[in-house]
Amino acid sequence: MKKTSLFLIFSLFSVSVHSHQKVKPKTSKPKQACEYEQKMREQGLVNIQEIDPSILVELKYSTTDNFVGKDVYGCITQCFMQKRPAEMLAKACELLQKKYPNYRLLVYDGGRPVHFQKVLWNSLPQYAPRERSKYVANPSAEGSIHSYGSAVDLTIATTDGLPLDMGTKYDYFGELAYPKKEAYFLKTKKLNEKQINNRLILRSVMKAAGYMPIDYEWWHFNAFSRHTAKANYRIIQ
């Protein structure tokens, strides 16, 4: 028999044998759950995008685009809140889209474990405690409503995630971010009508859903008072 014929017979036999062998499927290692996100779920908090997928989320403390200038949260990439505040947020988003179909709520922060509240507090040593507490609640004193899953930082964005102009960036520490001084800054032309109007749209839907604004940050809203939050929820560890 010619060598070419022998080679052909051997090749066909080899193919036949290998075709009957089981091919093991490729498996990828499952992603490890984030310890802090898991703890929040165990405490009863919910992922706000599971309540309303149309809400956009960009946790600023999971990026370097924040006043600390570094990623503070690490593995936390999803926004968790207590169920009732999350439902109120979904209501605000519904009201916003009803009046402005091309707008969405864009969340910058929600539930915040107390460990990270301490990190943020300690990142502002240049401010005296009384001044610092305007921007970051003292975890050793009154504590943050964020740490009870009942406060949210957010803005309004277009459907493709582009934030509206609010006159300042998130985490702007200065009077230009104070809602209570908007009339003055409009009069002095440090804020324009469009910027003020964007803030008013945000406040109107949040207040209609039951949230309360604060004096020093246009982006921060509380679902409940600190007293009520502490009475109803455990602090997030």
Secondary structure, DSSP 4 states (H G I P E B T S, - for coil): --HHHHHHHHHHHHHHHHHTSPPPPP--PPPPPPHHHHHHHHTT-EEHHHH-TTSEE--GGGSS-STTSS--STT--S-EE-HHHHHHHHHHHHHHHHH-TTEEEEEEE----HHHHHHHHHT-TTS-HHHHTTTS--TTTT--GGGGT-EEEEEEEETTSPBP--SS-TT--SGGG-GGGHHHHHHTTSS-HHHHHHHHHHHHHHHHTT-EE-SS-TTEEESS-HHHHHHHSPPP-
